[in-house]
Amino acid sequence: MASEKPQAAVTCTAPVNIAVIKYWGKRDEELVLPINSSLSVTLHQDQLKTTTTAVISKHFTKDRIWLNGREEDVGQPRLQACLREIRCLARKRRDSRDGDPLPSSLSCKVHVASVNNFPTAAGLASSAAGYACLAYTLARVYGVESDLSEVARQGSGSACRSLYGGFVEWQMGEQADGKDSIARQVAPESHWPELRVLILVVSAEKKLTGSTVGMRASVETSPLLRFRAESVVPARMAEMARCIRERDFPSFAQLTMKDSNQFHATCLDTFPPILYLNAISWRIIHLVHRFNAHHGDTKVAYTFDAGPNAVIFTLDDTVAEFVAAVRHGFPPGSNGDTFLKGLQVRPAPLSAELQAALAMEPTPGGVKYIIVTQVGPGPQILHDPCAHLLGPDGLPKPAA
């Protein structure tokens, strides 16, 4: 038998997802089981992704994790839940097979390094990408091949949706053990090639009320949240799936905005109220509605997660004009040349008629920058050893 490698290293990437039917509130805190189903769009990793390297070695004395270059406490309950679940699945797989490619891997410690190429904890679904990437990378390094919804979900609920590309549904499930609370793909990333996503970054600062704390407060105090989960979301899930299937943009856009508005209404209905939107967020909302009214058609939609940054959905033929409208309403500061990131957008003039319809006093610097992206694939394995974030010693490589 060949001698066992001193270590095994795997590096993967995982995408951000943006919910168009929102998840807010848990029926089980420990297992992270939601009070309603949700549906999301996976964003392209060329613009937004988490990269994670996991290394197993018999020389490591303890589990360690680094996030964006800083070592974090590996004892965090959610991290521990992911590690425990993956090792449990690996053990089951080994017990059911003859021979094991990494016989001592389960007794070895693991080092993990993870980096985001976008602001963390600013309402850009960084935890979803992070835990999806962690679950996916650990599964590869430990040789686990089963559905990872449960593992990712216990790290961050919406992380299970980042395990797939395209359009993804997280079924709330009914079982107490959460075995039926899983993510599944509604349509692949190739299904709607004209769809574009613009992230208007209003603030990259950490939000005042974290999602976990906010959800708990809403579940305990908001009657509107209960009504939403039981009486509104089931029909919206079916309608959203139809909109996606038929590529019905106006209906998709209206439902996306209505669901975002209702989610934030439940936050206001929480006691004490939670406010994730700021004055710039509201100006973006007004800009979108005036843009659509000018065209007499729903050409653009906004949605906001638990933070002030706007995520805009539109079709490729509307991007240039809408970017011009944003530039008019929120003139870039000194970063005019880096205001637009991601996919290329040809400059377009803003007609005098649209400018008048927007009726906005410009707010310079209100939008820090725009990330232009599209629908993208699920997690990927990086086969180039140069991509590893950890060196041969299992420690983070020095920043280039």
Contacts in CASP RR format, 6 or more apart in sequence:
PFRMAT RR
TARGET T0000
AUTHOR 0000-0000-0000
METHOD contacts of the structure
MODEL  1
MASEKPQAAVTCTAPVNIAVIKYWGKRDEELVLPINSSLSVTLHQDQLKT
TTTAVISKHFTKDRIWLNGREEDVGQPRLQACLREIRCLARKRRDSRDGD
PLPSSLSCKVHVASVNNFPTAAGLASSAAGYACLAYTLARVYGVESDLSE
VARQGSGSACRSLYGGFVEWQMGEQADGKDSIARQVAPESHWPELRVLIL
VVSAEKKLTGSTVGMRASVETSPLLRFRAESVVPARMAEMARCIRERDFP
SFAQLTMKDSNQFHATCLDTFPPILYLNAISWRIIHLVHRFNAHHGDTKV
AYTFDAGPNAVIFTLDDTVAEFVAAVRHGFPPGSNGDTFLKGLQVRPAPL
SAELQAALAMEPTPGGVKYIIVTQVGPGPQILHDPCAHLLGPDGLPKPAA
4 102 0 8 1.000
4 103 0 8 1.000
4 104 0 8 1.000
5 102 0 8 1.000
6 57 0 8 1.000
6 58 0 8 1.000
6 59 0 8 1.000
7 55 0 8 1.000
7 56 0 8 1.000
7 57 0 8 1.000
7 58 0 8 1.000
7 59 0 8 1.000
7 392 0 8 1.000
7 394 0 8 1.000
8 55 0 8 1.000
8 56 0 8 1.000
8 57 0 8 1.000
8 102 0 8 1.000
8 105 0 8 1.000
8 141 0 8 1.000
9 53 0 8 1.000
9 54 0 8 1.000
9 55 0 8 1.000
9 56 0 8 1.000
9 141 0 8 1.000
9 385 0 8 1.000
9 388 0 8 1.000
9 390 0 8 1.000
10 53 0 8 1.000
10 54 0 8 1.000
10 137 0 8 1.000
10 140 0 8 1.000
10 141 0 8 1.000
10 381 0 8 1.000
11 51 0 8 1.000
11 52 0 8 1.000
11 53 0 8 1.000
11 54 0 8 1.000
11 137 0 8 1.000
11 381 0 8 1.000
11 382 0 8 1.000
11 387 0 8 1.000
11 388 0 8 1.000
11 389 0 8 1.000
12 51 0 8 1.000
12 52 0 8 1.000
12 133 0 8 1.000
12 136 0 8 1.000
12 137 0 8 1.000
12 140 0 8 1.000
12 379 0 8 1.000
12 380 0 8 1.000
12 381 0 8 1.000
12 382 0 8 1.000
13 45 0 8 1.000
13 49 0 8 1.000
13 50 0 8 1.000
13 51 0 8 1.000
13 52 0 8 1.000
13 133 0 8 1.000
13 379 0 8 1.000
13 380 0 8 1.000
13 382 0 8 1.000
14 45 0 8 1.000
14 49 0 8 1.000
14 50 0 8 1.000
14 52 0 8 1.000
14 129 0 8 1.000
14 130 0 8 1.000
14 132 0 8 1.000
14 133 0 8 1.000
14 136 0 8 1.000
14 162 0 8 1.000
14 163 0 8 1.000
14 378 0 8 1.000
14 379 0 8 1.000
14 380 0 8 1.000
15 42 0 8 1.000
15 43 0 8 1.000
15 44 0 8 1.000
15 45 0 8 1.000
15 48 0 8 1.000
15 49 0 8 1.000
15 129 0 8 1.000
15 132 0 8 1.000
15 162 0 8 1.000
15 165 0 8 1.000
15 376 0 8 1.000
15 377 0 8 1.000
15 378 0 8 1.000
15 379 0 8 1.000
16 42 0 8 1.000
16 43 0 8 1.000
16 48 0 8 1.000
16 49 0 8 1.000
16 50 0 8 1.000
16 118 0 8 1.000
16 124 0 8 1.000
16 125 0 8 1.000
16 126 0 8 1.000
16 128 0 8 1.000
16 129 0 8 1.000
16 162 0 8 1.000
17 40 0 8 1.000
17 41 0 8 1.000
17 42 0 8 1.000
17 43 0 8 1.000
17 125 0 8 1.000
17 128 0 8 1.000
17 129 0 8 1.000
17 158 0 8 1.000
17 161 0 8 1.000
17 162 0 8 1.000
17 168 0 8 1.000
18 40 0 8 1.000
18 41 0 8 1.000
18 43 0 8 1.000
18 125 0 8 1.000
18 197 0 8 1.000
18 303 0 8 1.000
18 305 0 8 1.000
18 311 0 8 1.000
19 38 0 8 1.000
19 39 0 8 1.000
19 40 0 8 1.000
19 158 0 8 1.000
19 161 0 8 1.000
19 303 0 8 1.000
19 305 0 8 1.000
20 39 0 8 1.000
20 40 0 8 1.000
20 41 0 8 1.000
20 240 0 8 1.000
20 252 0 8 1.000
20 255 0 8 1.000
20 256 0 8 1.000
20 259 0 8 1.000
20 303 0 8 1.000
20 313 0 8 1.000
21 37 0 8 1.000
21 38 0 8 1.000
21 39 0 8 1.000
21 233 0 8 1.000
21 236 0 8 1.000
21 237 0 8 1.000
21 240 0 8 1.000
21 255 0 8 1.000
21 259 0 8 1.000
22 38 0 8 1.000
22 259 0 8 1.000
22 260 0 8 1.000
22 262 0 8 1.000
22 263 0 8 1.000
22 305 0 8 1.000
23 34 0 8 1.000
23 36 0 8 1.000
23 38 0 8 1.000
23 157 0 8 1.000
23 158 0 8 1.000
23 170 0 8 1.000
24 36 0 8 1.000
24 215 0 8 1.000
24 218 0 8 1.000
24 225 0 8 1.000
24 263 0 8 1.000
24 266 0 8 1.000
24 267 0 8 1.000
25 34 0 8 1.000
25 35 0 8 1.000
25 36 0 8 1.000
25 215 0 8 1.000
25 216 0 8 1.000
25 218 0 8 1.000
25 219 0 8 1.000
25 225 0 8 1.000
25 229 0 8 1.000
26 32 0 8 1.000
26 33 0 8 1.000
26 34 0 8 1.000
26 35 0 8 1.000
26 215 0 8 1.000
26 216 0 8 1.000
26 219 0 8 1.000
27 33 0 8 1.000
27 34 0 8 1.000
27 35 0 8 1.000
27 172 0 8 1.000
28 176 0 8 1.000
28 178 0 8 1.000
29 216 0 8 1.000
31 153 0 8 1.000
31 154 0 8 1.000
31 177 0 8 1.000
31 178 0 8 1.000
31 181 0 8 1.000
32 153 0 8 1.000
32 154 0 8 1.000
32 155 0 8 1.000
32 156 0 8 1.000
32 157 0 8 1.000
33 172 0 8 1.000
33 173 0 8 1.000
33 178 0 8 1.000
33 181 0 8 1.000
34 157 0 8 1.000
34 170 0 8 1.000
34 172 0 8 1.000
34 181 0 8 1.000
35 172 0 8 1.000
35 219 0 8 1.000
35 225 0 8 1.000
35 226 0 8 1.000
35 229 0 8 1.000
36 172 0 8 1.000
36 228 0 8 1.000
36 229 0 8 1.000
36 233 0 8 1.000
36 234 0 8 1.000
37 169 0 8 1.000
37 170 0 8 1.000
37 171 0 8 1.000
37 172 0 8 1.000
37 173 0 8 1.000
37 233 0 8 1.000
37 234 0 8 1.000
37 237 0 8 1.000
38 158 0 8 1.000
38 161 0 8 1.000
38 169 0 8 1.000
38 170 0 8 1.000
38 233 0 8 1.000
38 237 0 8 1.000
39 167 0 8 1.000
39 168 0 8 1.000
39 169 0 8 1.000
39 170 0 8 1.000
39 186 0 8 1.000
39 237 0 8 1.000
39 240 0 8 1.000
39 241 0 8 1.000
40 158 0 8 1.000
40 161 0 8 1.000
40 167 0 8 1.000
40 168 0 8 1.000
40 170 0 8 1.000
41 166 0 8 1.000
41 167 0 8 1.000
41 168 0 8 1.000
41 195 0 8 1.000
41 197 0 8 1.000
41 313 0 8 1.000
41 375 0 8 1.000
42 161 0 8 1.000
42 162 0 8 1.000
42 164 0 8 1.000
42 165 0 8 1.000
42 166 0 8 1.000
42 167 0 8 1.000
42 168 0 8 1.000
42 189 0 8 1.000
42 375 0 8 1.000
42 376 0 8 1.000
42 377 0 8 1.000
42 378 0 8 1.000
43 197 0 8 1.000
43 373 0 8 1.000
43 374 0 8 1.000
43 375 0 8 1.000
43 376 0 8 1.000
44 189 0 8 1.000
44 373 0 8 1.000
44 374 0 8 1.000
44 375 0 8 1.000
44 376 0 8 1.000
44 377 0 8 1.000
45 376 0 8 1.000
45 377 0 8 1.000
45 378 0 8 1.000
45 380 0 8 1.000
46 342 0 8 1.000
46 373 0 8 1.000
47 341 0 8 1.000
47 342 0 8 1.000
47 343 0 8 1.000
47 371 0 8 1.000
47 372 0 8 1.000
47 373 0 8 1.000
48 117 0 8 1.000
48 118 0 8 1.000
48 124 0 8 1.000
48 129 0 8 1.000
48 199 0 8 1.000
48 371 0 8 1.000
48 373 0 8 1.000
49 116 0 8 1.000
49 117 0 8 1.000
49 129 0 8 1.000
50 114 0 8 1.000
50 115 0 8 1.000
50 116 0 8 1.000
50 126 0 8 1.000
50 129 0 8 1.000
50 130 0 8 1.000
50 132 0 8 1.000
50 133 0 8 1.000
51 114 0 8 1.000
51 115 0 8 1.000
51 117 0 8 1.000
51 133 0 8 1.000
51 382 0 8 1.000
51 387 0 8 1.000
51 389 0 8 1.000
52 112 0 8 1.000
52 113 0 8 1.000
52 114 0 8 1.000
52 130 0 8 1.000
52 133 0 8 1.000
52 134 0 8 1.000
52 136 0 8 1.000
52 137 0 8 1.000
52 389 0 8 1.000
53 112 0 8 1.000
53 113 0 8 1.000
53 114 0 8 1.000
53 137 0 8 1.000
53 387 0 8 1.000
53 388 0 8 1.000
53 389 0 8 1.000
53 390 0 8 1.000
54 110 0 8 1.000
54 111 0 8 1.000
54 112 0 8 1.000
54 134 0 8 1.000
54 137 0 8 1.000
54 138 0 8 1.000
54 140 0 8 1.000
54 141 0 8 1.000
55 110 0 8 1.000
55 111 0 8 1.000
55 112 0 8 1.000
55 141 0 8 1.000
55 388 0 8 1.000
55 390 0 8 1.000
55 391 0 8 1.000
55 394 0 8 1.000
56 102 0 8 1.000
56 105 0 8 1.000
56 108 0 8 1.000
56 109 0 8 1.000
56 110 0 8 1.000
56 141 0 8 1.000
56 142 0 8 1.000
57 108 0 8 1.000
57 109 0 8 1.000
57 111 0 8 1.000
57 394 0 8 1.000
58 104 0 8 1.000
58 107 0 8 1.000
58 108 0 8 1.000
60 108 0 8 1.000
60 109 0 8 1.000
60 110 0 8 1.000
60 111 0 8 1.000
60 394 0 8 1.000
61 109 0 8 1.000
62 74 0 8 1.000
62 109 0 8 1.000
63 74 0 8 1.000
63 83 0 8 1.000
63 109 0 8 1.000
63 110 0 8 1.000
63 111 0 8 1.000
63 112 0 8 1.000
64 71 0 8 1.000
64 74 0 8 1.000
64 109 0 8 1.000
64 111 0 8 1.000
64 112 0 8 1.000
65 71 0 8 1.000
65 72 0 8 1.000
65 74 0 8 1.000
65 79 0 8 1.000
65 111 0 8 1.000
65 112 0 8 1.000
65 113 0 8 1.000
65 114 0 8 1.000
66 72 0 8 1.000
66 112 0 8 1.000
66 113 0 8 1.000
66 114 0 8 1.000
66 389 0 8 1.000
66 396 0 8 1.000
67 113 0 8 1.000
67 114 0 8 1.000
67 115 0 8 1.000
67 120 0 8 1.000
68 114 0 8 1.000
68 115 0 8 1.000
68 116 0 8 1.000
68 120 0 8 1.000
69 113 0 8 1.000
69 115 0 8 1.000
69 396 0 8 1.000
69 399 0 8 1.000
72 79 0 8 1.000
74 80 0 8 1.000
78 131 0 8 1.000
78 154 0 8 1.000
78 155 0 8 1.000
78 156 0 8 1.000
79 134 0 8 1.000
79 155 0 8 1.000
81 154 0 8 1.000
81 155 0 8 1.000
82 131 0 8 1.000
82 134 0 8 1.000
82 135 0 8 1.000
82 138 0 8 1.000
82 151 0 8 1.000
82 152 0 8 1.000
82 154 0 8 1.000
82 155 0 8 1.000
83 110 0 8 1.000
83 138 0 8 1.000
85 150 0 8 1.000
85 151 0 8 1.000
85 154 0 8 1.000
86 135 0 8 1.000
86 138 0 8 1.000
86 139 0 8 1.000
86 142 0 8 1.000
86 144 0 8 1.000
86 151 0 8 1.000
87 106 0 8 1.000
87 142 0 8 1.000
89 139 0 8 1.000
89 142 0 8 1.000
89 144 0 8 1.000
89 146 0 8 1.000
89 151 0 8 1.000
90 105 0 8 1.000
90 106 0 8 1.000
90 142 0 8 1.000
90 143 0 8 1.000
90 144 0 8 1.000
91 106 0 8 1.000
93 143 0 8 1.000
93 144 0 8 1.000
93 145 0 8 1.000
93 146 0 8 1.000
94 100 0 8 1.000
94 106 0 8 1.000
101 143 0 8 1.000
102 142 0 8 1.000
102 143 0 8 1.000
105 141 0 8 1.000
105 142 0 8 1.000
106 142 0 8 1.000
110 138 0 8 1.000
110 141 0 8 1.000
111 390 0 8 1.000
111 394 0 8 1.000
111 395 0 8 1.000
112 134 0 8 1.000
112 137 0 8 1.000
112 138 0 8 1.000
113 389 0 8 1.000
113 390 0 8 1.000
113 396 0 8 1.000
114 130 0 8 1.000
114 133 0 8 1.000
114 134 0 8 1.000
114 389 0 8 1.000
115 389 0 8 1.000
116 126 0 8 1.000
116 129 0 8 1.000
116 130 0 8 1.000
118 124 0 8 1.000
118 126 0 8 1.000
118 371 0 8 1.000
119 126 0 8 1.000
119 201 0 8 1.000
119 204 0 8 1.000
120 126 0 8 1.000
120 206 0 8 1.000
121 127 0 8 1.000
121 206 0 8 1.000
121 207 0 8 1.000
121 210 0 8 1.000
122 201 0 8 1.000
122 203 0 8 1.000
122 204 0 8 1.000
122 205 0 8 1.000
122 206 0 8 1.000
122 207 0 8 1.000
122 307 0 8 1.000
122 309 0 8 1.000
123 207 0 8 1.000
123 305 0 8 1.000
123 306 0 8 1.000
123 307 0 8 1.000
123 309 0 8 1.000
124 199 0 8 1.000
124 201 0 8 1.000
124 305 0 8 1.000
124 309 0 8 1.000
125 158 0 8 1.000
125 162 0 8 1.000
125 305 0 8 1.000
127 155 0 8 1.000
127 156 0 8 1.000
127 158 0 8 1.000
127 159 0 8 1.000
127 211 0 8 1.000
128 156 0 8 1.000
128 157 0 8 1.000
128 158 0 8 1.000
128 159 0 8 1.000
128 161 0 8 1.000
128 162 0 8 1.000
129 159 0 8 1.000
129 162 0 8 1.000
130 156 0 8 1.000
130 159 0 8 1.000
130 162 0 8 1.000
131 152 0 8 1.000
131 155 0 8 1.000
131 156 0 8 1.000
131 157 0 8 1.000
131 159 0 8 1.000
131 162 0 8 1.000
132 152 0 8 1.000
132 159 0 8 1.000
132 160 0 8 1.000
132 161 0 8 1.000
132 162 0 8 1.000
132 163 0 8 1.000
132 379 0 8 1.000
133 162 0 8 1.000
133 379 0 8 1.000
134 152 0 8 1.000
134 155 0 8 1.000
135 148 0 8 1.000
135 151 0 8 1.000
135 152 0 8 1.000
135 155 0 8 1.000
135 159 0 8 1.000
135 163 0 8 1.000
136 148 0 8 1.000
136 152 0 8 1.000
136 163 0 8 1.000
136 379 0 8 1.000
138 144 0 8 1.000
138 151 0 8 1.000
139 145 0 8 1.000
139 146 0 8 1.000
139 148 0 8 1.000
139 151 0 8 1.000
140 381 0 8 1.000
147 182 0 8 1.000
148 160 0 8 1.000
148 163 0 8 1.000
149 160 0 8 1.000
149 163 0 8 1.000
149 170 0 8 1.000
149 181 0 8 1.000
149 182 0 8 1.000
149 183 0 8 1.000
150 160 0 8 1.000
150 178 0 8 1.000
150 179 0 8 1.000
150 181 0 8 1.000
150 182 0 8 1.000
152 159 0 8 1.000
152 160 0 8 1.000
152 162 0 8 1.000
152 163 0 8 1.000
153 159 0 8 1.000
153 160 0 8 1.000
153 181 0 8 1.000
153 183 0 8 1.000
157 170 0 8 1.000
158 170 0 8 1.000
160 170 0 8 1.000
160 182 0 8 1.000
160 183 0 8 1.000
161 168 0 8 1.000
161 170 0 8 1.000
161 183 0 8 1.000
162 378 0 8 1.000
162 379 0 8 1.000
163 183 0 8 1.000
163 378 0 8 1.000
163 379 0 8 1.000
164 183 0 8 1.000
164 184 0 8 1.000
164 185 0 8 1.000
164 378 0 8 1.000
165 185 0 8 1.000
165 188 0 8 1.000
165 189 0 8 1.000
165 375 0 8 1.000
165 376 0 8 1.000
165 377 0 8 1.000
165 378 0 8 1.000
166 185 0 8 1.000
166 186 0 8 1.000
166 187 0 8 1.000
166 188 0 8 1.000
166 189 0 8 1.000
166 191 0 8 1.000
166 375 0 8 1.000
166 376 0 8 1.000
166 377 0 8 1.000
166 378 0 8 1.000
167 185 0 8 1.000
167 186 0 8 1.000
167 187 0 8 1.000
167 191 0 8 1.000
167 192 0 8 1.000
167 244 0 8 1.000
167 375 0 8 1.000
168 183 0 8 1.000
168 184 0 8 1.000
168 185 0 8 1.000
168 186 0 8 1.000
169 183 0 8 1.000
169 184 0 8 1.000
169 185 0 8 1.000
169 186 0 8 1.000
169 237 0 8 1.000
169 241 0 8 1.000
170 181 0 8 1.000
170 182 0 8 1.000
170 183 0 8 1.000
171 180 0 8 1.000
171 181 0 8 1.000
171 182 0 8 1.000
171 183 0 8 1.000
171 184 0 8 1.000
172 181 0 8 1.000
173 180 0 8 1.000
173 181 0 8 1.000
173 182 0 8 1.000
174 180 0 8 1.000
175 181 0 8 1.000
186 241 0 8 1.000
186 244 0 8 1.000
186 245 0 8 1.000
187 244 0 8 1.000
187 245 0 8 1.000
189 375 0 8 1.000
189 376 0 8 1.000
189 377 0 8 1.000
189 378 0 8 1.000
191 244 0 8 1.000
191 247 0 8 1.000
191 375 0 8 1.000
192 244 0 8 1.000
192 247 0 8 1.000
192 375 0 8 1.000
193 374 0 8 1.000
194 247 0 8 1.000
194 315 0 8 1.000
194 316 0 8 1.000
194 317 0 8 1.000
195 249 0 8 1.000
195 313 0 8 1.000
195 315 0 8 1.000
195 316 0 8 1.000
195 374 0 8 1.000
195 375 0 8 1.000
196 313 0 8 1.000
196 314 0 8 1.000
196 315 0 8 1.000
196 316 0 8 1.000
196 318 0 8 1.000
196 319 0 8 1.000
196 343 0 8 1.000
196 372 0 8 1.000
196 373 0 8 1.000
196 374 0 8 1.000
197 311 0 8 1.000
197 312 0 8 1.000
197 313 0 8 1.000
197 372 0 8 1.000
197 373 0 8 1.000
197 374 0 8 1.000
197 375 0 8 1.000
198 311 0 8 1.000
198 312 0 8 1.000
198 314 0 8 1.000
198 319 0 8 1.000
198 322 0 8 1.000
198 323 0 8 1.000
198 370 0 8 1.000
198 371 0 8 1.000
198 372 0 8 1.000
198 373 0 8 1.000
199 309 0 8 1.000
199 310 0 8 1.000
199 311 0 8 1.000
199 312 0 8 1.000
199 370 0 8 1.000
199 371 0 8 1.000
199 373 0 8 1.000
200 284 0 8 1.000
200 309 0 8 1.000
200 310 0 8 1.000
200 311 0 8 1.000
200 312 0 8 1.000
200 326 0 8 1.000
200 367 0 8 1.000
200 370 0 8 1.000
201 309 0 8 1.000
201 367 0 8 1.000
201 368 0 8 1.000
201 369 0 8 1.000
201 370 0 8 1.000
201 371 0 8 1.000
202 278 0 8 1.000
202 280 0 8 1.000
202 281 0 8 1.000
202 284 0 8 1.000
202 308 0 8 1.000
202 309 0 8 1.000
202 310 0 8 1.000
202 366 0 8 1.000
202 367 0 8 1.000
202 368 0 8 1.000
203 278 0 8 1.000
203 280 0 8 1.000
203 307 0 8 1.000
203 308 0 8 1.000
203 309 0 8 1.000
203 368 0 8 1.000
204 368 0 8 1.000
207 276 0 8 1.000
207 306 0 8 1.000
207 307 0 8 1.000
209 217 0 8 1.000
209 274 0 8 1.000
209 276 0 8 1.000
209 306 0 8 1.000
210 306 0 8 1.000
211 306 0 8 1.000
214 267 0 8 1.000
214 270 0 8 1.000
214 274 0 8 1.000
214 306 0 8 1.000
217 270 0 8 1.000
217 271 0 8 1.000
217 272 0 8 1.000
217 274 0 8 1.000
218 225 0 8 1.000
218 266 0 8 1.000
218 267 0 8 1.000
218 269 0 8 1.000
218 270 0 8 1.000
218 274 0 8 1.000
219 225 0 8 1.000
221 269 0 8 1.000
221 270 0 8 1.000
221 271 0 8 1.000
222 266 0 8 1.000
222 269 0 8 1.000
222 270 0 8 1.000
222 271 0 8 1.000
223 269 0 8 1.000
224 265 0 8 1.000
224 266 0 8 1.000
224 269 0 8 1.000
225 266 0 8 1.000
225 269 0 8 1.000
225 270 0 8 1.000
228 262 0 8 1.000
228 263 0 8 1.000
228 266 0 8 1.000
232 262 0 8 1.000
236 255 0 8 1.000
236 259 0 8 1.000
239 251 0 8 1.000
239 255 0 8 1.000
240 252 0 8 1.000
240 255 0 8 1.000
240 256 0 8 1.000
242 248 0 8 1.000
242 251 0 8 1.000
243 249 0 8 1.000
243 251 0 8 1.000
243 252 0 8 1.000
243 255 0 8 1.000
244 252 0 8 1.000
249 298 0 8 1.000
249 299 0 8 1.000
249 315 0 8 1.000
250 297 0 8 1.000
250 298 0 8 1.000
252 301 0 8 1.000
252 313 0 8 1.000
253 298 0 8 1.000
253 299 0 8 1.000
253 300 0 8 1.000
253 301 0 8 1.000
253 313 0 8 1.000
253 314 0 8 1.000
254 298 0 8 1.000
254 301 0 8 1.000
256 301 0 8 1.000
256 302 0 8 1.000
256 303 0 8 1.000
256 313 0 8 1.000
257 288 0 8 1.000
257 301 0 8 1.000
257 302 0 8 1.000
257 303 0 8 1.000
259 303 0 8 1.000
260 302 0 8 1.000
260 303 0 8 1.000
260 304 0 8 1.000
263 304 0 8 1.000
264 276 0 8 1.000
264 277 0 8 1.000
264 304 0 8 1.000
267 273 0 8 1.000
267 274 0 8 1.000
267 275 0 8 1.000
267 276 0 8 1.000
267 306 0 8 1.000
268 274 0 8 1.000
268 275 0 8 1.000
276 304 0 8 1.000
276 305 0 8 1.000
276 306 0 8 1.000
276 307 0 8 1.000
276 308 0 8 1.000
277 285 0 8 1.000
277 304 0 8 1.000
277 307 0 8 1.000
277 308 0 8 1.000
278 308 0 8 1.000
280 308 0 8 1.000
280 330 0 8 1.000
280 363 0 8 1.000
280 366 0 8 1.000
280 367 0 8 1.000
281 304 0 8 1.000
281 307 0 8 1.000
281 308 0 8 1.000
281 309 0 8 1.000
281 310 0 8 1.000
283 329 0 8 1.000
283 330 0 8 1.000
283 360 0 8 1.000
283 363 0 8 1.000
284 302 0 8 1.000
284 310 0 8 1.000
284 326 0 8 1.000
284 367 0 8 1.000
285 302 0 8 1.000
285 310 0 8 1.000
286 360 0 8 1.000
287 325 0 8 1.000
287 326 0 8 1.000
287 329 0 8 1.000
287 358 0 8 1.000
287 360 0 8 1.000
288 300 0 8 1.000
288 301 0 8 1.000
288 302 0 8 1.000
288 312 0 8 1.000
290 357 0 8 1.000
290 358 0 8 1.000
290 359 0 8 1.000
290 360 0 8 1.000
291 299 0 8 1.000
291 300 0 8 1.000
291 322 0 8 1.000
291 325 0 8 1.000
291 354 0 8 1.000
291 357 0 8 1.000
291 358 0 8 1.000
292 298 0 8 1.000
292 299 0 8 1.000
292 300 0 8 1.000
293 357 0 8 1.000
294 353 0 8 1.000
294 354 0 8 1.000
294 357 0 8 1.000
294 358 0 8 1.000
299 314 0 8 1.000
299 315 0 8 1.000
299 318 0 8 1.000
299 322 0 8 1.000
300 312 0 8 1.000
300 313 0 8 1.000
300 314 0 8 1.000
300 318 0 8 1.000
300 322 0 8 1.000
301 312 0 8 1.000
301 313 0 8 1.000
301 314 0 8 1.000
302 310 0 8 1.000
302 311 0 8 1.000
302 312 0 8 1.000
302 313 0 8 1.000
303 310 0 8 1.000
303 311 0 8 1.000
303 313 0 8 1.000
304 310 0 8 1.000
304 311 0 8 1.000
305 311 0 8 1.000
312 322 0 8 1.000
314 322 0 8 1.000
319 345 0 8 1.000
319 372 0 8 1.000
320 345 0 8 1.000
320 346 0 8 1.000
320 347 0 8 1.000
320 348 0 8 1.000
321 348 0 8 1.000
321 350 0 8 1.000
321 354 0 8 1.000
323 340 0 8 1.000
323 345 0 8 1.000
323 348 0 8 1.000
323 370 0 8 1.000
323 372 0 8 1.000
324 347 0 8 1.000
324 348 0 8 1.000
324 349 0 8 1.000
324 350 0 8 1.000
325 350 0 8 1.000
325 354 0 8 1.000
325 358 0 8 1.000
326 367 0 8 1.000
326 370 0 8 1.000
327 339 0 8 1.000
327 350 0 8 1.000
328 350 0 8 1.000
328 355 0 8 1.000
328 358 0 8 1.000
328 360 0 8 1.000
328 362 0 8 1.000
329 358 0 8 1.000
329 360 0 8 1.000
329 362 0 8 1.000
329 363 0 8 1.000
330 362 0 8 1.000
330 363 0 8 1.000
330 364 0 8 1.000
330 365 0 8 1.000
330 366 0 8 1.000
330 367 0 8 1.000
331 362 0 8 1.000
331 364 0 8 1.000
331 365 0 8 1.000
332 339 0 8 1.000
332 364 0 8 1.000
332 365 0 8 1.000
332 367 0 8 1.000
332 369 0 8 1.000
333 339 0 8 1.000
333 364 0 8 1.000
333 365 0 8 1.000
335 368 0 8 1.000
335 369 0 8 1.000
338 369 0 8 1.000
339 369 0 8 1.000
339 370 0 8 1.000
340 369 0 8 1.000
340 370 0 8 1.000
340 372 0 8 1.000
341 369 0 8 1.000
341 370 0 8 1.000
341 371 0 8 1.000
341 372 0 8 1.000
342 371 0 8 1.000
342 372 0 8 1.000
342 373 0 8 1.000
343 372 0 8 1.000
343 373 0 8 1.000
343 374 0 8 1.000
344 372 0 8 1.000
345 372 0 8 1.000
388 397 0 8 1.000
389 396 0 8 1.000
389 397 0 8 1.000
390 396 0 8 1.000
390 397 0 8 1.000
391 397 0 8 1.000
END
